[in-house]
Amino acid sequence: VIDARRHFWDKWPAWLPLFWSIRPSSGTVLWISHILPIGYVALWWKFRFRTPYRVYVHGLDLVRARRLSWKLFWASLVLKNADEIVANSWQTAELLSSFGIAPSRAIVKHPRIRQVDASLYAQAGRELRQRYAIASRPVLLTVSRLVRRKGIDVVLRSLLAVWKQMPELVYVVVGDGEARNELTVIANEVKQSRNNRSIIFTGEVSDEEKYAWLAAADCFILTPVDDPNDFEGYGIVYKEAQMFNKPVIGSRVGGVPEAVGGNGTLVDAGSLEQIAQAILSHVKF
């Protein structure tokens, strides 16, 4: 007797058993958070069992699905047969037009954030300042995956102009990612003769330490740039920074303006001048 799972199963996609391992009951509604590949299962269930399904779209999933013609075909089929389409922003909803679907068909629901009491992290923020020898210096903060489209390299280069008027500013970047080494090189170039505490990369941190950094910061900044192969669908971290009553600087890209809202400042993506001016306008010194 051959154990099929033992000999062959590791060669098949992990989601494949969804076709037969679960059977929908009366009143079942599928919630699909990935158009592909889970959408294949949703289509099968709809045609086989008449099970309705709702698709959540985030932006990047739509951009990736339209790169290849066969993915575009299947994603369009999944979306057109969905009973509901929920988008994380109006800008994400606009991407539906690439799949032959009117953006107005989507229900736009901005992602919720975990609500915390900012006052509980004040002491932890002071402890971070001591640990990193920042003391009372003004802190500009970014919390993000370190990838090119986040525009962190542009913020780093804008510091040359900022430091001329605010030499004590410290830029703290919380997070990790594939662009870490590239950003470290740029940081070393822009700070050269400056204090080695002027730019700090913390790496990946826990949620609790992230909140402590938000408490410690004077201003939050994240200015993504346009990328034809990627998409900034929203940006929960802007809301988290505002929860801590911090000035927020974002860029006019994707769903960022919707996340920043009327209480933040928007700049043109990639504009060193606008970014530097926004920092100088919002960081107290």
HUHU-V616963 format. One record per backbone hydrogen bond with DSSP energy under -1.0 kcal/mol. CO is the residue of the C=O (numbers start at 1). NH is the residue of the N-H. Records with the same first field share a line. If there is no record, write none. Layout:
BEGIN
CO = NH ; NH
END
This chain:
BEGIN
2 = 4
3 = 7
4 = 8 ; 9
8 = 11
9 = 12
13 = 16
15 = 18
16 = 19
17 = 20 ; 21
25 = 28
30 = 54
32 = 56
35 = 39
37 = 40
38 = 42
39 = 43
40 = 44
41 = 45
42 = 46
43 = 47
44 = 48
45 = 49 ; 51
52 = 30
53 = 83 ; 84
54 = 32
55 = 86
57 = 88
59 = 63
60 = 64
61 = 65
62 = 66
64 = 67
68 = 72
69 = 73
70 = 74
71 = 75
72 = 76
73 = 77
74 = 78
75 = 79
76 = 80
77 = 81
84 = 55
85 = 107
86 = 57
87 = 109
89 = 93
90 = 94
92 = 95
93 = 96
94 = 97
95 = 98
96 = 99 ; 101
97 = 100
102 = 105
103 = 106
107 = 87
117 = 120
118 = 121
121 = 125
122 = 126
123 = 127
124 = 128
125 = 129
126 = 130
127 = 131
128 = 132
129 = 134 ; 135
130 = 133
134 = 137
138 = 170
139 = 218 ; 219
140 = 172
141 = 221
142 = 174
145 = 147
146 = 179
147 = 150
148 = 151
149 = 225
151 = 155
152 = 156
153 = 157
154 = 158
158 = 162
159 = 163
162 = 165 ; 166
166 = 169
170 = 140
171 = 200
172 = 142
173 = 202
174 = 144
176 = 146
177 = 180
179 = 183
180 = 184
181 = 185
182 = 186
183 = 187
184 = 188
185 = 189
186 = 190
187 = 191
188 = 192
191 = 194
195 = 198
198 = 171
200 = 173
203 = 175
206 = 210
207 = 211
208 = 212
209 = 213
210 = 214
211 = 215
212 = 216
213 = 217
219 = 141
220 = 249
227 = 230
231 = 233
232 = 255
235 = 238
236 = 240
237 = 241
238 = 242
239 = 243
241 = 246
242 = 245
247 = 220
248 = 265
249 = 222
250 = 267
251 = 253
253 = 256
255 = 259
256 = 260
257 = 261
265 = 250
267 = 252
268 = 271
271 = 275
272 = 276
273 = 277
274 = 278
275 = 279
276 = 280
277 = 281
278 = 282
279 = 283
END
